[in-house]
């Protein structure tokens, strides 16, 4: 019998029958008197706070374990929060008498949790392969840099991390060997592969897996955003600051003697400042509208009327929107970004291709489905 099972037996006995002698509790629980004595002392040491009794119950102990595991998993393993911070968090919840809250104790629990997660994932993979549940994946590949470079491959449909391993290089041969090993273990293949358009990753899709190489649309939008968002934001801020200074200057002039032509000049300056603020606010609004159009255009159905659309139609919309963005930047003398715009235009055809690829998948699924159409 575990320590907590014995402790729960003693706690329940006290809860049901009230204070009793050690001999009586030992008789009712089937434990030795020395064991009951030690367990009573431990319960008393843990009972420092009004809520401490809850953690002695079976439901309370189960919830406490869930709290510790969920905190370590969510913030420790997934978010990289330091164990000193998590330890402080548990102490502030008055849990230092219930669980080991020191960083070293939590480190041991997190290592055990990490090992259990890996074992569980491996068991689920084996069960899925045995039951034939594994389907082809929509892969996303990229590198991330922590202490060392890591290669990462994820299935976008499920969010399942197929590969996360340290590597010395990110060449095509390295990617192909590592990902192929995982795909073989899962008895699956890649439907299409999303990447940041690194040459090795394009080669991995087209040569290694003979599938569609899809640009990462988030990268495209991010490139456009960092090219113009800051410049537009600065001009909006500068125009607003100039207007505020003009308003403050006019307020200071109130009540002072001045000539009528000074009032006219001040009003002219104020109108110019207000027009400049309105102008840049409109530029920002138009810029954001173009980005929204880009993000909504890459879809098998047109957002405006839900009509099906082809890759050619999507490509036309994407190109027109990119050109409108560039024209907006030129018209308002924003910094030129020829390299970024060239990269974006280059990726437009590959982005649009996904729509026709999706429709092909729909037709294939309908062909195999046991349904008939009138």
C-alpha positions in Angstrom: 0.0 0.0 0.0 1.4 3.4 -1.0 2.0 6.2 1.5 -0.9 8.3 0.2 -3.3 5.3 0.3 -2.4 4.8 4.0 -2.8 8.5 4.6 -6.2 8.6 3.0 -7.3 5.6 5.1 -6.3 7.4 8.3 -7.9 10.7 7.1 -11.2 9.1 6.2 -11.3 7.4 9.6 -10.8 10.7 11.4 -13.3 12.4 9.1 -16.0 9.7 9.8 -15.4 9.1 13.5 -13.7 12.2 14.8 -10.7 12.2 17.2 -9.8 8.8 18.4 -6.9 7.0 20.0 -4.0 5.7 17.9 -5.0 2.2 19.0 -8.6 2.6 17.8 -7.6 4.1 14.5 -5.0 1.3 13.9 -7.8 -1.2 14.6 -10.2 0.4 12.2 -7.7 0.9 9.4 -5.7 -2.3 9.7 -2.4 -0.3 10.0 0.2 -0.6 12.8 0.0 1.9 15.7 3.4 3.4 14.7 2.3 3.9 11.2 -0.9 5.6 12.3 1.1 7.8 14.6 3.5 8.9 11.8 0.6 9.5 9.4 -1.3 11.6 11.9 1.8 13.8 12.5 2.2 14.2 8.7 -1.4 15.2 8.3 -1.0 17.8 11.0 2.1 19.2 9.4 0.3 19.5 6.1 -2.8 21.1 7.6 -1.4 24.7 7.9 -4.0 26.4 5.8 -7.8 26.4 5.8 -8.0 24.6 2.5 -5.4 21.9 3.4 -8.0 19.4 4.3 -9.1 19.2 0.6 -5.8 17.8 -0.5 -6.2 14.9 2.0 -9.3 13.6 0.2 -9.2 11.3 -2.7 -10.8 13.8 -5.1 -8.6 16.6 -3.8 -5.4 14.6 -4.2 -6.4 13.7 -7.7 -7.0 17.3 -8.6 -3.7 18.3 -7.0 -1.8 15.8 -9.2 -3.6 17.2 -12.2 -2.7 20.7 -11.3 1.0 19.9 -10.9 1.2 17.8 -14.1 -0.8 20.4 -16.1 1.4 23.3 -14.9 4.6 21.5 -15.7 3.4 20.3 -19.1 1.8 23.6 -20.2 4.3 26.1 -18.8 7.4 24.0 -18.3 7.6 21.7 -21.3 5.6 23.7 -23.8 6.4 27.3 -22.9 9.9 26.9 -21.3 9.0 28.7 -18.1 11.8 28.2 -15.5 11.4 25.8 -12.6 12.2 28.6 -10.1 9.2 30.5 -11.4 6.9 27.4 -11.3 8.2 26.6 -7.8 7.3 30.1 -6.6 3.8 29.7 -8.2 3.2 26.5 -6.2 4.4 28.1 -3.0 2.0 31.0 -3.5 -0.8 28.4 -3.8 0.2 27.0 -0.3 1.2 23.7 -1.9 4.7 23.4 -0.4 3.5 21.1 2.4 1.6 18.9 -0.1 4.1 18.3 -2.9 7.8 18.8 -3.5 7.9 22.4 -4.7 11.6 22.9 -4.9 13.1 23.4 -8.4 15.1 20.2 -8.1 12.1 18.2 -7.0 10.0 19.7 -9.9 12.8 18.9 -12.3 12.6 15.3 -11.4 8.9 15.2 -11.9 9.2 17.0 -15.3 11.8 14.6 -16.5 9.5 11.7 -15.6 6.6 13.5 -17.3 8.6 14.0 -20.4 9.6 10.3 -20.5 5.9 9.3 -20.0 4.8 11.5 -22.8 7.3 10.0 -25.2 6.3 6.5 -24.2 2.6 7.3 -24.5 3.1 8.8 -28.0 5.1 5.8 -29.1 2.3 3.5 -27.8 -0.4 5.5 -29.6 1.6 5.4 -32.8 1.9 1.6 -32.6 -1.8 1.3 -31.9 -2.7 3.6 -34.7 -0.5 1.7 -37.2 -2.0 -1.6 -36.0 -5.6 -0.4 -36.4 -4.9 1.2 -39.8 -5.8 4.7 -38.6 -2.7 6.5 -40.0 -3.5 8.6 -43.0 -1.3 10.7 -45.2 -0.1 13.9 -43.6 0.0 17.5 -44.6 3.5 18.3 -43.5 5.2 21.5 -42.3 8.9 21.6 -42.0 11.2 24.2 -40.5 14.4 24.7 -38.4 14.4 26.2 -35.0 17.4 27.3 -33.0 17.7 26.8 -29.3 21.0 25.7 -27.8 21.5 23.9 -31.1 19.7 23.7 -34.4 16.7 21.5 -34.4 14.7 20.1 -37.4 11.0 20.0 -36.9 8.2 18.3 -38.9 4.5 18.6 -38.0 1.3 17.3 -39.4 -0.8 20.4 -39.9 -4.2 18.6 -39.8 -3.7 17.2 -36.4 -0.9 19.3 -34.9 1.1 16.2 -34.2 4.8 16.6 -34.0 6.4 13.9 -36.1 10.0 15.0 -35.8 11.9 17.2 -33.5 15.6 16.4 -33.4 19.0 18.1 -33.2 21.0 18.1 -36.4 24.3 19.5 -37.5 23.1 20.7 -40.9 19.8 21.3 -42.7 20.8 20.0 -46.1 18.3 18.0 -48.2 20.0 14.7 -47.5 19.6 15.2 -43.7 16.0 16.2 -44.0 15.2 13.4 -46.3 16.7 10.7 -44.1 15.2 11.9 -40.9 11.6 12.5 -42.2 11.6 9.3 -44.3 12.5 7.3 -41.2 9.5 8.7 -39.4 7.1 8.2 -42.3 8.2 4.6 -42.7 7.6 4.0 -39.0 4.1 5.4 -39.3 3.4 3.7 -42.6 2.2 7.0 -44.2 3.2 9.5 -46.8 3.0 13.3 -47.4 0.1 14.8 -49.3 1.9 18.2 -49.6 4.7 20.0 -47.7 4.6 23.5 -46.4 7.9 25.3 -45.9 9.6 28.7 -46.0 10.8 28.0 -49.6 14.4 27.1 -48.6 15.9 25.2 -51.5 16.5 22.0 -49.5 12.8 22.0 -48.4 11.5 22.5 -51.9 13.7 19.6 -53.0 12.5 17.5 -50.1 8.9 17.9 -51.3 9.4 17.6 -55.1 12.2 15.1 -55.2 12.1 13.3 -51.8 8.4 12.8 -51.5 7.2 13.7 -55.0 4.5 15.9 -53.6 3.3 19.6 -53.9 5.7 22.1 -52.3 3.5 24.7 -50.7 4.9 28.1 -49.5 4.1 29.1 -46.0 1.4 31.8 -46.4 2.2 33.2 -42.9 5.7 34.0 -44.1 4.3 35.9 -47.1 2.0 38.0 -45.0 4.8 38.5 -42.4 7.2 39.7 -45.1 4.6 42.2 -46.4 3.8 43.3 -42.9 7.3 44.1 -41.8 8.0 45.8 -45.2 5.3 48.5 -44.8 3.5 48.3 -41.4 6.3 50.1 -39.5 6.7 52.8 -42.1 3.0 53.5 -42.2 2.7 53.4 -38.4 5.6 55.9 -38.1 3.9 58.4 -40.4 0.6 58.1 -38.6 2.3 58.7 -35.3 4.3 61.7 -36.7 1.2 63.3 -38.2 -0.7 62.9 -34.9 2.2 64.4 -33.0 2.4 67.4 -35.3 -1.4 67.9 -34.9 -1.1 67.7 -31.1 1.7 70.3 -31.1 -0.3 72.6 -33.2 -3.3 72.3 -31.0 -1.2 73.0 -27.9 0.3 76.0 -29.5 -3.1 77.4 -30.3 -4.3 76.8 -26.8 -1.4 78.8 -25.4 -2.3 81.7 -27.7 -5.8 82.0 -26.3 -6.4 85.3 -24.5 -3.2 86.9 -25.9 -3.3 89.9 -28.2 -2.6 89.0 -31.8 -3.3 90.1 -35.3 -6.2 88.7 -37.4 -3.9 87.4 -40.0 -2.2 85.3 -37.3 -5.5 83.5 -36.7 -5.9 82.8 -40.4 -2.4 81.3 -40.6 -3.0 79.2 -37.5 -6.2 77.8 -38.9 -4.5 77.0 -42.2 -1.8 75.1 -40.3 -4.4 73.3 -38.2 -6.3 72.2 -41.3 -3.1 71.0 -43.0 -2.2 68.9 -39.9 -5.7 67.4 -39.7 -5.6 66.5 -43.4 -2.3 64.8 -42.9 -3.6 62.7 -40.0 -6.7 61.8 -42.0 -4.5 60.9 -45.0 -2.2 58.5 -43.2 -5.1 57.0 -41.3 -6.7 56.2 -44.7 -3.4 54.8 -46.0 -3.2 52.5 -43.0 -6.8 51.4 -43.4 -6.3 50.7 -47.1 -3.1 48.8 -46.4 -4.8 46.6 -43.8 -7.7 46.0 -46.2 -5.2 44.7 -48.9 -3.7 42.3 -46.3 -7.1 41.1 -45.4 -7.9 40.5 -49.1 -4.8 38.4 -49.4 -5.5 36.3 -46.4 -9.1 35.6 -47.5 -8.4 35.0 -51.2 -6.5 31.8 -50.7 -9.5 29.6 -50.4 -11.4 27.1 -52.6 -14.6 29.3 -52.2 -14.8 33.0 -52.8 -15.6 34.7 -49.5 -17.9 37.3 -51.0 -20.5 34.9 -52.5 -19.2 31.4 -51.5 -18.8 30.5 -55.2 -16.1 27.9 -56.1 -12.9 29.3 -57.5 -10.0 27.9 -59.4 -6.3 28.4 -58.9 -6.2 30.8 -61.9 -8.8 33.0 -60.2 -7.0 32.9 -56.9 -3.7 33.7 -58.6 -5.3 36.7 -60.4 -6.7 38.1 -57.1 -3.4 37.6 -55.3 -1.4 39.3 -58.0 -3.8 42.2 -58.2 -3.7 42.7 -54.5 0.1 42.6 -54.4 0.2 45.2 -57.2 -2.2 47.4 -55.3 0.0 47.2 -52.2 3.0 48.2 -54.2 1.1 51.0 -55.9 0.0 52.3 -52.5 3.6 52.3 -51.3 4.8 54.2 -54.4 1.9 56.7 -54.3 2.7 57.7 -50.7 6.4 57.5 -51.1 7.0 54.6 -48.7 10.4 52.9 -48.7 10.7 50.6 -51.8 11.0 46.9 -51.1 11.8 45.4 -54.5 13.4 42.2 -53.1 10.4 41.4 -50.8 7.9 42.1 -53.5 9.8 39.9 -56.0 9.8 37.1 -53.5 6.1 37.5 -52.9 5.3 37.5 -56.6 7.4 34.4 -57.1 5.4 32.5 -54.5 1.9 33.5 -55.7 1.6 30.7 -58.4 2.6 28.0 -55.9 0.1 29.4 -53.3 -2.7 29.4 -55.8 -1.9 25.9 -57.0 -3.1 24.6 -53.6 -6.7 25.4 -54.6 -6.8 23.2 -57.7 -5.0 20.5 -55.6 -7.7 20.7 -53.0 -10.5 20.3 -55.6 -8.7 17.3 -57.1 -8.7 15.7 -53.6 -12.5 16.5 -53.3 -13.2 14.8 -56.6 -11.1 11.8 -55.6 -13.0 11.5 -52.3 -16.3 11.8 -54.0 -15.4 9.1 -56.6 -14.5 6.7 -53.8 -17.5 7.6 -51.6 -20.5 5.1 -51.8 -23.0 7.8 -52.8 -24.8 8.5 -56.1 -25.9 11.8 -57.6 -29.1 12.4 -59.6 
